[in-house]
Amino acid sequence: MAIQQLTVFVENTPGAIIPVTETLANNNINLRALSLAETEDFGILRLIVTDTARAEQVLKAEGYLTRIAEVVGVKIGDAPGKLSDALKVLAESKVSLEYLYSFFARTERHAYVVLRVEDNAAAQAALTNAGLHLITDADIQKL
């Protein structure tokens, strides 16, 4: 099962993501993962939150350009080489990885990773067949 990622386009200026995070906080929406990439003129803020639809709604009301994308979340062992093992599963299944980032939460034994791939269904099948646990929306609520 894919999870939803909210992408928010922000100006590439100091403190530009503060109003985004404050808007989410003021609406009781918790961050579970984030990634920020930049271009010369703007930043691309990618978020996994506890309520994607509500987050998109409140940010659009504040004038932000947003987009929702389906991504794959996977739980991997928190030990050296476990990320490489998961990425090899995708490569062996001919699934191209566009980008990845990690969740804030981790346990004593696991780390959580967000994967943007060209084919979510193929990635999910490959990872599941390799014995890896996919992260669901219910899992995100528990983090």
N, CA, C and O atoms as CSV, one atom per row, in Angstrom:
chain,resi,resn,atom,element,x,y,z
A,1,MET,N,N,0.838,-1.179,0.000
A,1,MET,CA,C,0.000,0.000,0.000
A,1,MET,C,C,0.886,1.246,0.000
A,1,MET,O,O,1.767,1.390,0.847
A,2,ALA,N,N,0.650,2.120,-0.933
A,2,ALA,CA,C,1.393,3.381,-0.993
A,2,ALA,C,C,0.870,4.321,0.093
A,2,ALA,O,O,-0.266,4.199,0.551
A,3,ILE,N,N,1.717,5.250,0.485
A,3,ILE,CA,C,1.310,6.290,1.423
A,3,ILE,C,C,1.360,7.625,0.702
A,3,ILE,O,O,1.986,7.746,-0.351
A,4,GLN,N,N,0.704,8.621,1.267
A,4,GLN,CA,C,0.641,9.921,0.612
A,4,GLN,C,C,1.723,10.854,1.133
A,4,GLN,O,O,1.976,10.960,2.333
A,5,GLN,N,N,2.340,11.515,0.185
A,5,GLN,CA,C,3.353,12.531,0.466
A,5,GLN,C,C,2.806,13.868,-0.020
A,5,GLN,O,O,2.271,13.967,-1.125
A,6,LEU,N,N,2.943,14.871,0.796
A,6,LEU,CA,C,2.531,16.219,0.416
A,6,LEU,C,C,3.770,17.006,0.027
A,6,LEU,O,O,4.725,17.095,0.799
A,7,THR,N,N,3.755,17.572,-1.164
A,7,THR,CA,C,4.845,18.425,-1.618
A,7,THR,C,C,4.364,19.868,-1.562
A,7,THR,O,O,3.278,20.195,-2.039
A,8,VAL,N,N,5.190,20.724,-0.971
A,8,VAL,CA,C,4.873,22.146,-0.848
A,8,VAL,C,C,6.015,22.929,-1.474
A,8,VAL,O,O,7.181,22.696,-1.156
A,9,PHE,N,N,5.686,23.845,-2.351
A,9,PHE,CA,C,6.692,24.692,-2.984
A,9,PHE,C,C,6.805,25.978,-2.175
A,9,PHE,O,O,5.814,26.671,-1.945
A,10,VAL,N,N,8.022,26.285,-1.749
A,10,VAL,CA,C,8.270,27.456,-0.903
A,10,VAL,C,C,9.380,28.302,-1.520
A,10,VAL,O,O,10.191,27.803,-2.300
A,11,GLU,N,N,9.407,29.574,-1.170
A,11,GLU,CA,C,10.484,30.444,-1.640
A,11,GLU,C,C,11.808,29.973,-1.066
A,11,GLU,O,O,11.861,29.422,0.033
A,12,ASN,N,N,12.861,30.190,-1.809
A,12,ASN,CA,C,14.204,29.850,-1.328
A,12,ASN,C,C,14.772,31.060,-0.603
A,12,ASN,O,O,15.681,31.730,-1.092
A,13,THR,N,N,14.210,31.326,0.588
A,13,THR,CA,C,14.652,32.438,1.419
A,13,THR,C,C,14.781,31.941,2.860
A,13,THR,O,O,14.135,30.963,3.235
A,14,PRO,N,N,15.602,32.600,3.663
A,14,PRO,CA,C,15.753,32.183,5.053
A,14,PRO,C,C,14.412,32.167,5.794
A,14,PRO,O,O,13.650,33.132,5.734
A,15,GLY,N,N,14.135,31.071,6.487
A,15,GLY,CA,C,12.929,30.957,7.292
A,15,GLY,C,C,11.657,30.667,6.533
A,15,GLY,O,O,10.576,30.687,7.120
A,16,ALA,N,N,11.754,30.397,5.233
A,16,ALA,CA,C,10.544,30.232,4.414
A,16,ALA,C,C,9.691,29.041,4.826
A,16,ALA,O,O,8.484,29.046,4.587
A,17,ILE,N,N,10.284,28.025,5.435
A,17,ILE,CA,C,9.445,26.875,5.803
A,17,ILE,C,C,8.797,27.037,7.177
A,17,ILE,O,O,7.935,26.241,7.550
A,18,ILE,N,N,9.199,28.050,7.928
A,18,ILE,CA,C,8.612,28.259,9.255
A,18,ILE,C,C,7.098,28.461,9.185
A,18,ILE,O,O,6.380,27.823,9.955
A,19,PRO,N,N,6.575,29.319,8.299
A,19,PRO,CA,C,5.116,29.456,8.232
A,19,PRO,C,C,4.407,28.145,7.868
A,19,PRO,O,O,3.281,27.901,8.301
A,20,VAL,N,N,5.069,27.314,7.076
A,20,VAL,CA,C,4.478,26.013,6.726
A,20,VAL,C,C,4.369,25.149,7.971
A,20,VAL,O,O,3.300,24.614,8.265
A,21,THR,N,N,5.466,25.011,8.702
A,21,THR,CA,C,5.444,24.154,9.891
A,21,THR,C,C,4.537,24.730,10.972
A,21,THR,O,O,3.886,23.977,11.696
A,22,GLU,N,N,4.485,26.045,11.091
A,22,GLU,CA,C,3.582,26.657,12.068
A,22,GLU,C,C,2.121,26.453,11.688
A,22,GLU,O,O,1.289,26.187,12.555
A,23,THR,N,N,1.800,26.575,10.404
A,23,THR,CA,C,0.425,26.335,9.954
A,23,THR,C,C,-0.001,24.914,10.273
A,23,THR,O,O,-1.115,24.679,10.742
A,24,LEU,N,N,0.894,23.966,10.016
A,24,LEU,CA,C,0.570,22.573,10.332
A,24,LEU,C,C,0.388,22.395,11.840
A,24,LEU,O,O,-0.570,21.758,12.278
A,25,ALA,N,N,1.291,22.947,12.623
A,25,ALA,CA,C,1.190,22.832,14.081
A,25,ALA,C,C,-0.099,23.465,14.604
A,25,ALA,O,O,-0.768,22.898,15.468
A,26,ASN,N,N,-0.439,24.626,14.084
A,26,ASN,CA,C,-1.658,25.316,14.518
A,26,ASN,C,C,-2.921,24.540,14.172
A,26,ASN,O,O,-3.982,24.782,14.749
A,27,ASN,N,N,-2.807,23.614,13.236
A,27,ASN,CA,C,-3.946,22.781,12.838
A,27,ASN,C,C,-3.809,21.354,13.355
A,27,ASN,O,O,-4.482,20.444,12.871
A,28,ASN,N,N,-2.939,21.165,14.335
A,28,ASN,CA,C,-2.742,19.876,15.000
A,28,ASN,C,C,-2.360,18.760,14.023
A,28,ASN,O,O,-2.799,17.619,14.167
A,29,ILE,N,N,-1.547,19.103,13.041
A,29,ILE,CA,C,-1.059,18.134,12.061
A,29,ILE,C,C,0.409,17.885,12.381
A,29,ILE,O,O,1.222,18.809,12.382
A,30,ASN,N,N,0.733,16.642,12.648
A,30,ASN,CA,C,2.076,16.294,13.076
A,30,ASN,C,C,2.927,15.830,11.905
A,30,ASN,O,O,2.443,15.125,11.019
A,31,LEU,N,N,4.190,16.225,11.902
A,31,LEU,CA,C,5.151,15.798,10.889
A,31,LEU,C,C,5.703,14.430,11.265
A,31,LEU,O,O,6.024,14.180,12.427
A,32,ARG,N,N,5.812,13.547,10.277
A,32,ARG,CA,C,6.411,12.239,10.491
A,32,ARG,C,C,7.713,12.076,9.705
A,32,ARG,O,O,8.609,11.338,10.115
A,33,ALA,N,N,7.804,12.770,8.574
A,33,ALA,CA,C,9.025,12.744,7.762
A,33,ALA,C,C,9.028,14.007,6.919
A,33,ALA,O,O,7.977,14.562,6.599
A,34,LEU,N,N,10.240,14.456,6.560
A,34,LEU,CA,C,10.316,15.588,5.640
A,34,LEU,C,C,11.646,15.594,4.926
A,34,LEU,O,O,12.651,15.058,5.392
A,35,SER,N,N,11.601,16.227,3.775
A,35,SER,CA,C,12.785,16.423,2.967
A,35,SER,C,C,12.672,17.805,2.338
A,35,SER,O,O,11.590,18.215,1.917
A,36,LEU,N,N,13.777,18.512,2.276
A,36,LEU,CA,C,13.788,19.824,1.637
A,36,LEU,C,C,14.888,19.834,0.598
A,36,LEU,O,O,16.057,19.596,0.903
A,37,ALA,N,N,14.495,20.114,-0.641
A,37,ALA,CA,C,15.449,20.263,-1.738
A,37,ALA,C,C,15.306,21.689,-2.251
A,37,ALA,O,O,14.252,22.306,-2.095
A,38,GLU,N,N,16.346,22.203,-2.850
A,38,GLU,CA,C,16.317,23.588,-3.279
A,38,GLU,C,C,16.692,23.732,-4.742
A,38,GLU,O,O,17.423,22.927,-5.318
A,39,THR,N,N,16.164,24.780,-5.302
A,39,THR,CA,C,16.619,25.266,-6.599
A,39,THR,C,C,17.038,26.713,-6.342
A,39,THR,O,O,17.004,27.174,-5.202
A,40,GLU,N,N,17.420,27.408,-7.362
A,40,GLU,CA,C,17.856,28.792,-7.172
A,40,GLU,C,C,16.741,29.673,-6.628
A,40,GLU,O,O,16.987,30.553,-5.804
A,41,ASP,N,N,15.508,29.436,-7.090
A,41,ASP,CA,C,14.402,30.320,-6.738
A,41,ASP,C,C,13.425,29.773,-5.709
A,41,ASP,O,O,12.765,30.552,-5.021
A,42,PHE,N,N,13.317,28.461,-5.585
A,42,PHE,CA,C,12.324,27.919,-4.659
A,42,PHE,C,C,12.810,26.610,-4.062
A,42,PHE,O,O,13.750,25.980,-4.546
A,43,GLY,N,N,12.128,26.230,-2.987
A,43,GLY,CA,C,12.421,24.966,-2.328
A,43,GLY,C,C,11.285,23.990,-2.540
A,43,GLY,O,O,10.134,24.385,-2.728
A,44,ILE,N,N,11.615,22.731,-2.508
A,44,ILE,CA,C,10.626,21.670,-2.634
A,44,ILE,C,C,10.608,20.941,-1.292
A,44,ILE,O,O,11.531,20.197,-0.961
A,45,LEU,N,N,9.548,21.168,-0.534
A,45,LEU,CA,C,9.394,20.576,0.784
A,45,LEU,C,C,8.467,19.370,0.655
A,45,LEU,O,O,7.300,19.506,0.288
A,46,ARG,N,N,8.999,18.199,0.960
A,46,ARG,CA,C,8.216,16.966,0.888
A,46,ARG,C,C,7.920,16.507,2.305
A,46,ARG,O,O,8.818,16.421,3.141
A,47,LEU,N,N,6.656,16.215,2.566
A,47,LEU,CA,C,6.210,15.905,3.920
A,47,LEU,C,C,5.383,14.630,3.973
A,47,LEU,O,O,4.595,14.347,3.071
A,48,ILE,N,N,5.571,13.873,5.034
A,48,ILE,CA,C,4.638,12.829,5.424
A,48,ILE,C,C,4.052,13.333,6.735
A,48,ILE,O,O,4.785,13.586,7.691
A,49,VAL,N,N,2.738,13.477,6.778
A,49,VAL,CA,C,2.067,14.055,7.942
A,49,VAL,C,C,0.936,13.136,8.406
A,49,VAL,O,O,0.583,12.168,7.732
A,50,THR,N,N,0.386,13.459,9.559
A,50,THR,CA,C,-0.671,12.623,10.121
A,50,THR,C,C,-2.019,12.807,9.432
A,50,THR,O,O,-2.892,11.951,9.575
A,51,ASP,N,N,-2.218,13.887,8.697
A,51,ASP,CA,C,-3.471,14.120,7.979
A,51,ASP,C,C,-3.160,14.891,6.696
A,51,ASP,O,O,-3.185,16.121,6.669
A,52,THR,N,N,-2.867,14.138,5.640
A,52,THR,CA,C,-2.425,14.746,4.379
A,52,THR,C,C,-3.488,15.645,3.768
A,52,THR,O,O,-3.179,16.754,3.332
A,53,ALA,N,N,-4.730,15.188,3.727
A,53,ALA,CA,C,-5.797,15.973,3.098
A,53,ALA,C,C,-5.997,17.304,3.825
A,53,ALA,O,O,-6.132,18.350,3.190
A,54,ARG,N,N,-6.015,17.259,5.133
A,54,ARG,CA,C,-6.188,18.487,5.919
A,54,ARG,C,C,-4.973,19.405,5.757
A,54,ARG,O,O,-5.125,20.621,5.639
A,55,ALA,N,N,-3.782,18.833,5.751
A,55,ALA,CA,C,-2.565,19.633,5.557
A,55,ALA,C,C,-2.613,20.355,4.217
A,55,ALA,O,O,-2.304,21.544,4.137
A,56,GLU,N,N,-2.995,19.645,3.180
A,56,GLU,CA,C,-3.088,20.286,1.860
A,56,GLU,C,C,-4.119,21.407,1.884
A,56,GLU,O,O,-3.886,22.483,1.332
A,57,GLN,N,N,-5.237,21.161,2.513
A,57,GLN,CA,C,-6.308,22.154,2.577
A,57,GLN,C,C,-5.845,23.436,3.280
A,57,GLN,O,O,-6.049,24.534,2.761
A,58,VAL,N,N,-5.229,23.304,4.444
A,58,VAL,CA,C,-4.835,24.506,5.198
A,58,VAL,C,C,-3.681,25.237,4.523
A,58,VAL,O,O,-3.609,26.465,4.578
A,59,LEU,N,N,-2.778,24.494,3.888
A,59,LEU,CA,C,-1.661,25.158,3.209
A,59,LEU,C,C,-2.123,25.863,1.939
A,59,LEU,O,O,-1.643,26.952,1.623
A,60,LYS,N,N,-3.043,25.254,1.215
A,60,LYS,CA,C,-3.601,25.934,0.032
A,60,LYS,C,C,-4.323,27.209,0.449
A,60,LYS,O,O,-4.253,28.221,-0.248
A,61,ALA,N,N,-5.019,27.161,1.587
A,61,ALA,CA,C,-5.718,28.348,2.083
A,61,ALA,C,C,-4.734,29.477,2.416
A,61,ALA,O,O,-5.094,30.654,2.384
A,62,GLU,N,N,-3.505,29.109,2.732
A,62,GLU,CA,C,-2.459,30.102,3.011
A,62,GLU,C,C,-1.736,30.540,1.737
A,62,GLU,O,O,-0.819,31.359,1.794
A,63,GLY,N,N,-2.146,29.995,0.587
A,63,GLY,CA,C,-1.574,30.418,-0.691
A,63,GLY,C,C,-0.432,29.566,-1.208
A,63,GLY,O,O,0.207,29.930,-2.195
A,64,TYR,N,N,-0.164,28.451,-0.571
A,64,TYR,CA,C,0.930,27.577,-1.028
A,64,TYR,C,C,0.484,26.701,-2.179
A,64,TYR,O,O,-0.661,26.255,-2.239
A,65,LEU,N,N,1.408,26.466,-3.086
A,65,LEU,CA,C,1.215,25.517,-4.170
A,65,LEU,C,C,1.610,24.152,-3.615
A,65,LEU,O,O,2.722,23.980,-3.115
A,66,THR,N,N,0.707,23.188,-3.701
A,66,THR,CA,C,0.950,21.869,-3.134
A,66,THR,C,C,0.630,20.786,-4.149
A,66,THR,O,O,-0.033,21.026,-5.158
A,67,ARG,N,N,1.114,19.598,-3.860
A,67,ARG,CA,C,0.813,18.427,-4.685
A,67,ARG,C,C,0.893,17.196,-3.788
A,67,ARG,O,O,1.752,17.114,-2.911
A,68,ILE,N,N,0.006,16.256,-4.011
A,68,ILE,CA,C,0.047,14.987,-3.286
A,68,ILE,C,C,0.558,13.917,-4.247
A,68,ILE,O,O,0.116,13.833,-5.393
A,69,ALA,N,N,1.487,13.107,-3.767
A,69,ALA,CA,C,2.041,12.000,-4.558
A,69,ALA,C,C,1.991,10.738,-3.726
A,69,ALA,O,O,2.061,10.779,-2.498
A,70,GLU,N,N,1.872,9.634,-4.402
A,70,GLU,CA,C,1.932,8.333,-3.744
A,70,GLU,C,C,3.388,7.897,-3.673
A,70,GLU,O,O,4.100,7.925,-4.677
A,71,VAL,N,N,3.829,7.496,-2.490
A,71,VAL,CA,C,5.192,7.011,-2.274
A,71,VAL,C,C,5.115,5.698,-1.503
A,71,VAL,O,O,4.051,5.312,-1.019
A,72,VAL,N,N,6.227,5.032,-1.398
A,72,VAL,CA,C,6.301,3.770,-0.673
A,72,VAL,C,C,7.089,3.998,0.607
A,72,VAL,O,O,8.160,4.604,0.587
A,73,GLY,N,N,6.559,3.517,1.703
A,73,GLY,CA,C,7.278,3.561,2.972
A,73,GLY,C,C,7.684,2.146,3.339
A,73,GLY,O,O,6.889,1.215,3.212
A,74,VAL,N,N,8.900,1.984,3.787
A,74,VAL,CA,C,9.382,0.641,4.119
A,74,VAL,C,C,10.145,0.671,5.441
A,74,VAL,O,O,10.895,1.605,5.725
A,75,LYS,N,N,9.935,-0.367,6.233
A,75,LYS,CA,C,10.648,-0.525,7.499
A,75,LYS,C,C,11.837,-1.438,7.240
A,75,LYS,O,O,11.684,-2.539,6.712
A,76,ILE,N,N,13.006,-0.978,7.610
A,76,ILE,CA,C,14.220,-1.768,7.411
A,76,ILE,C,C,14.933,-1.933,8.746
A,76,ILE,O,O,14.687,-1.177,9.686
A,77,GLY,N,N,15.796,-2.899,8.824
A,77,GLY,CA,C,16.585,-3.077,10.028
A,77,GLY,C,C,17.495,-1.884,10.242
A,77,GLY,O,O,18.018,-1.317,9.282
A,78,ASP,N,N,17.688,-1.499,11.500
A,78,ASP,CA,C,18.549,-0.364,11.820
A,78,ASP,C,C,19.963,-0.885,12.089
A,78,ASP,O,O,20.436,-0.917,13.225
A,79,ALA,N,N,20.614,-1.289,10.998
A,79,ALA,CA,C,21.968,-1.828,11.075
A,79,ALA,C,C,22.671,-1.513,9.753
A,79,ALA,O,O,22.015,-1.325,8.728
A,80,PRO,N,N,23.988,-1.457,9.776
A,80,PRO,CA,C,24.723,-1.170,8.542
A,80,PRO,C,C,24.354,-2.158,7.422
A,80,PRO,O,O,24.293,-3.369,7.634
A,81,GLY,N,N,24.112,-1.609,6.238
A,81,GLY,CA,C,23.842,-2.429,5.066
A,81,GLY,C,C,22.381,-2.722,4.798
A,81,GLY,O,O,22.049,-3.203,3.715
A,82,LYS,N,N,21.487,-2.447,5.753
A,82,LYS,CA,C,20.070,-2.781,5.558
A,82,LYS,C,C,19.419,-1.910,4.483
A,82,LYS,O,O,18.570,-2.394,3.734
A,83,LEU,N,N,19.798,-0.643,4.395
A,83,LEU,CA,C,19.261,0.197,3.327
A,83,LEU,C,C,19.738,-0.321,1.974
A,83,LEU,O,O,18.956,-0.402,1.027
A,84,SER,N,N,21.008,-0.669,1.882
A,84,SER,CA,C,21.540,-1.221,0.626
A,84,SER,C,C,20.789,-2.480,0.225
A,84,SER,O,O,20.500,-2.683,-0.954
A,85,ASP,N,N,20.473,-3.327,1.196
A,85,ASP,CA,C,19.721,-4.549,0.900
A,85,ASP,C,C,18.365,-4.224,0.292
A,85,ASP,O,O,17.962,-4.839,-0.696
A,86,ALA,N,N,17.655,-3.254,0.880
A,86,ALA,CA,C,16.340,-2.876,0.361
A,86,ALA,C,C,16.458,-2.266,-1.034
A,86,ALA,O,O,15.632,-2.540,-1.904
A,87,LEU,N,N,17.480,-1.445,-1.249
A,87,LEU,CA,C,17.660,-0.824,-2.562
A,87,LEU,C,C,18.026,-1.860,-3.621
A,87,LEU,O,O,17.636,-1.723,-4.780
A,88,LYS,N,N,18.765,-2.887,-3.235
A,88,LYS,CA,C,19.091,-3.972,-4.178
A,88,LYS,C,C,17.837,-4.701,-4.628
A,88,LYS,O,O,17.737,-5.111,-5.784
A,89,VAL,N,N,16.874,-4.866,-3.716
A,89,VAL,CA,C,15.602,-5.503,-4.079
A,89,VAL,C,C,14.939,-4.723,-5.205
A,89,VAL,O,O,14.446,-5.312,-6.166
A,90,LEU,N,N,14.926,-3.410,-5.088
A,90,LEU,CA,C,14.318,-2.580,-6.134
A,90,LEU,C,C,15.104,-2.692,-7.434
A,90,LEU,O,O,14.510,-2.847,-8.501
A,91,ALA,N,N,16.415,-2.617,-7.362
A,91,ALA,CA,C,17.246,-2.689,-8.568
A,91,ALA,C,C,17.060,-4.032,-9.272
A,91,ALA,O,O,16.941,-4.087,-10.496
A,92,GLU,N,N,17.037,-5.105,-8.496
A,92,GLU,CA,C,16.853,-6.434,-9.089
A,92,GLU,C,C,15.479,-6.591,-9.722
A,92,GLU,O,O,15.295,-7.413,-10.620
A,93,SER,N,N,14.509,-5.801,-9.256
A,93,SER,CA,C,13.161,-5.822,-9.821
A,93,SER,C,C,12.985,-4.767,-10.904
A,93,SER,O,O,11.880,-4.561,-11.406
A,94,LYS,N,N,14.075,-4.102,-11.261
A,94,LYS,CA,C,14.091,-3.085,-12.319
A,94,LYS,C,C,13.176,-1.897,-11.994
A,94,LYS,O,O,12.553,-1.324,-12.888
A,95,VAL,N,N,13.102,-1.534,-10.709
A,95,VAL,CA,C,12.323,-0.375,-10.275
A,95,VAL,C,C,13.292,0.780,-10.049
A,95,VAL,O,O,14.212,0.679,-9.237
A,96,SER,N,N,13.081,1.871,-10.769
A,96,SER,CA,C,13.954,3.038,-10.644
A,96,SER,C,C,13.576,3.878,-9.431
A,96,SER,O,O,12.401,4.164,-9.200
A,97,LEU,N,N,14.573,4.263,-8.669
A,97,LEU,CA,C,14.397,5.104,-7.490
A,97,LEU,C,C,14.612,6.557,-7.901
A,97,LEU,O,O,15.637,6.893,-8.494
A,98,GLU,N,N,13.655,7.411,-7.590
A,98,GLU,CA,C,13.776,8.834,-7.902
A,98,GLU,C,C,14.416,9.600,-6.753
A,98,GLU,O,O,15.281,10.444,-6.987
A,99,TYR,N,N,14.012,9.327,-5.525
A,99,TYR,CA,C,14.611,9.916,-4.339
A,99,TYR,C,C,14.162,9.139,-3.127
A,99,TYR,O,O,13.236,8.332,-3.202
A,100,LEU,N,N,14.824,9.385,-1.998
A,100,LEU,CA,C,14.409,8.774,-0.733
A,100,LEU,C,C,14.779,9.689,0.409
A,100,LEU,O,O,15.655,10.544,0.277
A,101,TYR,N,N,14.111,9.509,1.526
A,101,TYR,CA,C,14.431,10.203,2.769
A,101,TYR,C,C,13.865,9.379,3.907
A,101,TYR,O,O,13.092,8.449,3.676
A,102,SER,N,N,14.238,9.704,5.125
A,102,SER,CA,C,13.817,8.879,6.249
A,102,SER,C,C,12.773,9.572,7.114
A,102,SER,O,O,12.616,10.793,7.081
A,103,PHE,N,N,12.072,8.761,7.880
A,103,PHE,CA,C,11.115,9.258,8.865
A,103,PHE,C,C,11.874,9.798,10.071
A,103,PHE,O,O,13.041,9.466,10.277
A,104,PHE,N,N,11.213,10.623,10.861
A,104,PHE,CA,C,11.791,11.099,12.113
A,104,PHE,C,C,11.923,9.953,13.098
A,104,PHE,O,O,12.922,9.849,13.810
A,105,ALA,N,N,10.924,9.101,13.138
A,105,ALA,CA,C,10.869,8.045,14.144
A,105,ALA,C,C,11.737,6.859,13.756
A,105,ALA,O,O,11.919,6.548,12.578
A,106,ARG,N,N,12.254,6.222,14.762
A,106,ARG,CA,C,12.938,4.967,14.591
A,106,ARG,C,C,12.771,4.225,15.897
A,106,ARG,O,O,12.522,4.824,16.944
A,107,THR,N,N,12.907,2.940,15.824
A,107,THR,CA,C,12.856,2.147,17.042
A,107,THR,C,C,14.250,1.621,17.314
A,107,THR,O,O,15.197,1.933,16.593
A,108,GLU,N,N,14.366,0.837,18.341
A,108,GLU,CA,C,15.668,0.268,18.672
A,108,GLU,C,C,16.182,-0.641,17.568
A,108,GLU,O,O,17.392,-0.798,17.404
A,109,ARG,N,N,15.275,-1.237,16.813
A,109,ARG,CA,C,15.680,-2.225,15.818
A,109,ARG,C,C,15.384,-1.838,14.372
A,109,ARG,O,O,15.856,-2.503,13.449
A,110,HIS,N,N,14.611,-0.778,14.162
A,110,HIS,CA,C,14.173,-0.467,12.806
A,110,HIS,C,C,14.339,1.007,12.474
A,110,HIS,O,O,14.345,1.867,13.355
A,111,ALA,N,N,14.472,1.274,11.191
A,111,ALA,CA,C,14.420,2.628,10.641
A,111,ALA,C,C,13.312,2.632,9.594
A,111,ALA,O,O,12.951,1.577,9.072
A,112,TYR,N,N,12.784,3.779,9.290
A,112,TYR,CA,C,11.692,3.901,8.336
A,112,TYR,C,C,12.131,4.817,7.203
A,112,TYR,O,O,12.681,5.892,7.444
A,113,VAL,N,N,11.891,4.394,5.973
A,113,VAL,CA,C,12.373,5.118,4.807
A,113,VAL,C,C,11.222,5.370,3.837
A,113,VAL,O,O,10.383,4.495,3.622
A,114,VAL,N,N,11.186,6.566,3.252
A,114,VAL,CA,C,10.238,6.926,2.199
A,114,VAL,C,C,10.958,6.783,0.868
A,114,VAL,O,O,12.057,7.310,0.692
A,115,LEU,N,N,10.343,6.074,-0.066
A,115,LEU,CA,C,10.924,5.852,-1.390
A,115,LEU,C,C,9.992,6.389,-2.458
A,115,LEU,O,O,8.817,6.023,-2.496
A,116,ARG,N,N,10.490,7.236,-3.312
A,116,ARG,CA,C,9.734,7.665,-4.488
A,116,ARG,C,C,10.312,6.877,-5.650
A,116,ARG,O,O,11.488,7.016,-5.988
A,117,VAL,N,N,9.475,6.052,-6.256
A,117,VAL,CA,C,9.913,5.174,-7.336
A,117,VAL,C,C,9.032,5.379,-8.548
A,117,VAL,O,O,7.972,5.998,-8.462
A,118,GLU,N,N,9.476,4.856,-9.678
A,118,GLU,CA,C,8.687,5.038,-10.891
A,118,GLU,C,C,7.448,4.149,-10.911
A,118,GLU,O,O,6.484,4.465,-11.607
A,119,ASP,N,N,7.450,3.045,-10.166
A,119,ASP,CA,C,6.344,2.088,-10.185
A,119,ASP,C,C,6.086,1.600,-8.759
A,119,ASP,O,O,6.746,0.679,-8.278
A,120,ASN,N,N,5.116,2.230,-8.092
A,120,ASN,CA,C,4.818,1.869,-6.703
A,120,ASN,C,C,4.408,0.406,-6.571
A,120,ASN,O,O,4.868,-0.278,-5.656
A,121,ALA,N,N,3.564,-0.079,-7.455
A,121,ALA,CA,C,3.079,-1.457,-7.346
A,121,ALA,C,C,4.224,-2.456,-7.458
A,121,ALA,O,O,4.292,-3.411,-6.685
A,122,ALA,N,N,5.117,-2.242,-8.407
A,122,ALA,CA,C,6.261,-3.143,-8.570
A,122,ALA,C,C,7.188,-3.072,-7.364
A,122,ALA,O,O,7.696,-4.096,-6.906
A,123,ALA,N,N,7.408,-1.872,-6.852
A,123,ALA,CA,C,8.269,-1.712,-5.678
A,123,ALA,C,C,7.661,-2.394,-4.466
A,123,ALA,O,O,8.356,-3.084,-3.720
A,124,GLN,N,N,6.375,-2.204,-4.270
A,124,GLN,CA,C,5.703,-2.818,-3.131
A,124,GLN,C,C,5.748,-4.339,-3.221
A,124,GLN,O,O,6.014,-5.016,-2.227
A,125,ALA,N,N,5.493,-4.866,-4.394
A,125,ALA,CA,C,5.536,-6.324,-4.576
A,125,ALA,C,C,6.940,-6.856,-4.312
A,125,ALA,O,O,7.103,-7.858,-3.616
A,126,ALA,N,N,7.939,-6.202,-4.853
A,126,ALA,CA,C,9.319,-6.666,-4.689
A,126,ALA,C,C,9.742,-6.619,-3.223
A,126,ALA,O,O,10.335,-7.570,-2.713
A,127,LEU,N,N,9.441,-5.521,-2.554
A,127,LEU,CA,C,9.837,-5.379,-1.158
A,127,LEU,C,C,9.100,-6.370,-0.259
A,127,LEU,O,O,9.696,-6.960,0.643
A,128,THR,N,N,7.810,-6.548,-0.508
A,128,THR,CA,C,7.030,-7.505,0.270
A,128,THR,C,C,7.529,-8.925,0.038
A,128,THR,O,O,7.679,-9.698,0.984
A,129,ASN,N,N,7.785,-9.266,-1.221
A,129,ASN,CA,C,8.289,-10.607,-1.548
A,129,ASN,C,C,9.656,-10.862,-0.918
A,129,ASN,O,O,10.020,-12.010,-0.660
A,130,ALA,N,N,10.409,-9.796,-0.672
A,130,ALA,CA,C,11.725,-9.931,-0.034
A,130,ALA,C,C,11.606,-9.969,1.492
A,130,ALA,O,O,12.615,-10.028,2.194
A,131,GLY,N,N,10.375,-9.935,2.000
A,131,GLY,CA,C,10.155,-10.032,3.434
A,131,GLY,C,C,10.200,-8.717,4.178
A,131,GLY,O,O,10.227,-8.710,5.408
A,132,LEU,N,N,10.208,-7.601,3.462
A,132,LEU,CA,C,10.236,-6.285,4.102
A,132,LEU,C,C,8.813,-5.826,4.403
A,132,LEU,O,O,7.881,-6.145,3.665
A,133,HIS,N,N,8.655,-5.089,5.475
A,133,HIS,CA,C,7.354,-4.586,5.913
A,133,HIS,C,C,7.112,-3.206,5.304
A,133,HIS,O,O,7.924,-2.297,5.475
A,134,LEU,N,N,5.995,-3.054,4.595
A,134,LEU,CA,C,5.629,-1.749,4.043
A,134,LEU,C,C,4.902,-0.939,5.102
A,134,LEU,O,O,4.146,-1.487,5.904
A,135,ILE,N,N,5.130,0.340,5.102
A,135,ILE,CA,C,4.497,1.236,6.055
A,135,ILE,C,C,3.144,1.666,5.512
A,135,ILE,O,O,3.023,2.025,4.341
A,136,THR,N,N,2.138,1.630,6.355
A,136,THR,CA,C,0.780,2.016,5.980
A,136,THR,C,C,0.424,3.336,6.658
A,136,THR,O,O,1.160,3.831,7.511
A,137,ASP,N,N,-0.711,3.891,6.266
A,137,ASP,CA,C,-1.187,5.104,6.931
A,137,ASP,C,C,-1.403,4.839,8.416
A,137,ASP,O,O,-1.136,5.709,9.245
A,138,ALA,N,N,-1.887,3.636,8.763
A,138,ALA,CA,C,-2.084,3.291,10.175
A,138,ALA,C,C,-0.762,3.299,10.935
A,138,ALA,O,O,-0.711,3.741,12.083
A,139,ASP,N,N,0.310,2.813,10.303
A,139,ASP,CA,C,1.633,2.843,10.935
A,139,ASP,C,C,2.076,4.276,11.194
A,139,ASP,O,O,2.646,4.569,12.245
A,140,ILE,N,N,1.820,5.164,10.248
A,140,ILE,CA,C,2.215,6.575,10.386
A,140,ILE,C,C,1.539,7.209,11.591
A,140,ILE,O,O,2.150,8.010,12.298
A,141,GLN,N,N,0.280,6.854,11.826
A,141,GLN,CA,C,-0.446,7.403,12.968
A,141,GLN,C,C,0.181,6.964,14.287
A,141,GLN,O,O,0.067,7.670,15.289
A,142,LYS,N,N,0.835,5.818,14.299
A,142,LYS,CA,C,1.432,5.274,15.523
A,142,LYS,C,C,2.833,5.827,15.800
A,142,LYS,O,O,3.322,5.723,16.925
A,143,LEU,N,N,3.481,6.410,14.792
A,143,LEU,CA,C,4.861,6.890,14.981
A,143,LEU,C,C,4.910,8.096,15.901
A,143,LEU,O,O,5.989,8.625,16.167
